[in-house]
Amino acid sequence: MVFMCILLFDGITKYYVRLHASSLASEPIRLGCDRIRVTYTQNTGAAWSLFQGHNFGLALLGIIILLIIFWKRFQTIAVRPIVYGLLCGGILGNVIDRMCYGYVTDFIDIYLPFYHWPSFNIADSAICIAVCSLLFSTPHCTESRVA
């Protein structure tokens, strides 16, 4: 369920942004206190625009990661279905962009007082939340061991 929600929300927002690409690229929509803007950028790289121009390799990596998660699904997804729903929905959302358009559509632009955060999208947010959750969560013991 989480997987489909992320995939749909990501796809709908990217569709809207691509539909209004020319106006958003020239005149971003300002939200709130002018620190968050909706804009339009094309990213052929990964986070922080690393590996620019390696779109095919990044799409292939995303597919491989999805296949590994699917292969290990009974050991992983059953334990944390929401986290893996976020992760898989985000990865697939960006893979679809890469395969269909040759780039990932990024549109959320954040300006901090000391830093301009690189543009990102819903899929990126879902991936980051999932990865942080996996990194900062402790595995639950299902059995007690006596030494």
VEXDREN-2710 file (C-alpha; in Angstrom, 1 decimal):
% VEXDREN-2710
k/r/px/py/pz
1/MET/0.0/0.0/0.0
2/VAL/2.8/2.5/0.9
3/PHE/4.6/1.4/-2.2
4/MET/1.7/2.3/-4.5
5/CYS/1.0/5.6/-2.6
6/ILE/4.6/6.7/-3.1
7/LEU/4.7/5.6/-6.7
8/LEU/1.4/7.4/-7.5
9/PHE/2.1/10.6/-5.6
10/ASP/5.6/10.8/-7.1
11/GLY/4.2/10.2/-10.6
12/ILE/1.4/12.7/-10.3
13/THR/3.6/15.5/-8.9
14/LYS/6.3/14.8/-11.6
15/TYR/3.6/14.9/-14.3
16/TYR/2.3/18.2/-13.1
17/VAL/5.8/19.7/-13.0
18/ARG/6.7/18.5/-16.5
19/LEU/3.4/19.8/-17.7
20/HIS/4.3/23.3/-16.4
21/ALA/8.1/22.9/-16.9
22/SER/8.8/26.1/-18.9
23/SER/6.9/28.4/-16.4
24/LEU/8.3/26.6/-13.3
25/ALA/11.9/26.8/-14.6
26/SER/11.7/30.5/-15.2
27/GLU/9.4/31.5/-12.3
28/PRO/9.3/28.9/-9.5
29/ILE/6.3/28.8/-7.2
30/ARG/7.2/30.1/-3.7
31/LEU/5.8/28.3/-0.7
32/GLY/5.6/29.6/2.8
33/CYS/8.5/32.0/3.8
34/ASP/10.2/31.9/0.4
35/ARG/12.6/29.1/1.5
36/ILE/10.8/26.4/-0.3
37/ARG/10.1/26.6/-4.0
38/VAL/8.5/24.4/-6.6
39/THR/10.7/24.5/-9.7
40/TYR/11.7/22.2/-12.6
41/THR/15.1/20.6/-13.1
42/GLN/16.3/17.5/-15.0
43/ASN/18.8/15.3/-13.1
44/THR/20.8/12.6/-14.9
45/GLY/22.8/12.0/-11.7
46/ALA/22.1/10.7/-8.2
47/ALA/21.7/12.6/-5.0
48/TRP/23.4/16.0/-5.0
49/SER/23.8/15.5/-8.8
50/LEU/26.6/13.0/-8.2
51/PHE/27.4/10.8/-11.2
52/GLN/25.9/13.2/-13.7
53/GLY/25.4/11.7/-17.1
54/HIS/25.3/8.1/-15.8
55/ASN/21.6/7.8/-16.2
56/PHE/21.6/4.2/-17.6
57/GLY/24.0/2.9/-14.9
58/LEU/21.8/4.5/-12.1
59/ALA/18.6/3.0/-13.6
60/LEU/20.3/-0.4/-13.8
61/LEU/21.5/0.0/-10.2
62/GLY/17.9/0.8/-9.1
63/ILE/16.6/-2.3/-10.9
64/ILE/19.2/-4.5/-9.3
65/ILE/18.4/-3.1/-5.8
66/LEU/14.7/-3.7/-6.4
67/LEU/15.4/-7.3/-7.6
68/ILE/17.5/-8.0/-4.4
69/ILE/14.8/-6.6/-2.2
70/PHE/12.2/-8.7/-4.0
71/TRP/14.5/-11.8/-3.7
72/LYS/15.0/-11.2/0.0
73/ARG/11.4/-10.0/0.6
74/PHE/10.5/-12.6/3.2
75/GLN/13.5/-11.6/5.3
76/THR/13.2/-7.8/4.8
77/ILE/9.8/-6.6/3.8
78/ALA/7.9/-8.6/6.3
79/VAL/9.9/-7.0/9.2
80/ARG/9.4/-3.4/8.1
81/PRO/6.7/-3.2/5.4
82/ILE/6.3/0.6/5.6
83/VAL/10.0/1.3/5.3
84/TYR/10.5/-1.1/2.3
85/GLY/7.3/0.4/0.7
86/LEU/8.9/3.8/0.9
87/LEU/12.2/2.5/-0.4
88/CYS/10.8/0.5/-3.3
89/GLY/8.3/3.1/-4.3
90/GLY/11.0/5.8/-4.4
91/ILE/13.5/3.7/-6.3
92/LEU/10.9/2.6/-8.9
93/GLY/9.6/6.2/-9.3
94/ASN/13.1/7.4/-10.2
95/VAL/13.8/4.3/-12.4
96/ILE/10.6/5.0/-14.4
97/ASP/11.7/8.6/-14.9
98/ARG/15.2/7.5/-16.1
99/MET/13.8/4.9/-18.5
100/CYS/11.0/7.0/-19.9
101/TYR/12.7/10.5/-20.1
102/GLY/16.4/9.9/-19.7
103/TYR/16.5/11.9/-16.5
104/VAL/14.8/12.3/-13.1
105/THR/12.4/15.2/-12.7
106/ASP/13.3/17.2/-9.6
107/PHE/11.2/20.1/-8.4
108/ILE/11.4/20.7/-4.6
109/ASP/14.0/23.5/-4.0
110/ILE/14.9/24.4/-0.5
111/TYR/17.0/27.5/0.5
112/LEU/18.4/27.4/4.0
113/PRO/20.0/30.5/5.5
114/PHE/23.4/29.0/4.9
115/TYR/22.9/26.6/2.0
116/HIS/20.9/26.0/-1.1
117/TRP/19.8/22.4/-0.9
118/PRO/19.9/20.6/-4.3
119/SER/16.5/20.0/-5.9
120/PHE/14.8/16.7/-5.2
121/ASN/11.4/15.0/-5.6
122/ILE/8.9/12.8/-3.7
123/ALA/10.7/9.6/-4.6
124/ASP/14.0/11.0/-3.3
125/SER/12.3/12.0/0.0
126/ALA/10.8/8.5/0.4
127/ILE/14.2/6.9/-0.3
128/CYS/15.9/9.1/2.3
129/ILE/13.3/8.5/4.9
130/ALA/13.5/4.7/4.4
131/VAL/17.4/4.6/4.4
132/CYS/17.5/6.8/7.6
133/SER/14.9/4.6/9.2
134/LEU/16.9/1.5/8.4
135/LEU/20.2/3.0/9.5
136/PHE/18.9/4.3/12.8
137/SER/16.6/1.4/13.8
138/THR/17.9/-1.5/15.8
139/PRO/17.1/-5.1/14.8
140/HIS/14.6/-6.8/17.0
141/CYS/15.6/-10.0/18.6
142/THR/13.0/-12.8/18.0
143/GLU/14.6/-15.2/20.4
144/SER/16.6/-15.1/23.5
145/ARG/19.9/-16.9/23.6
146/VAL/21.4/-18.4/26.7
147/ALA/25.2/-18.6/26.8
END
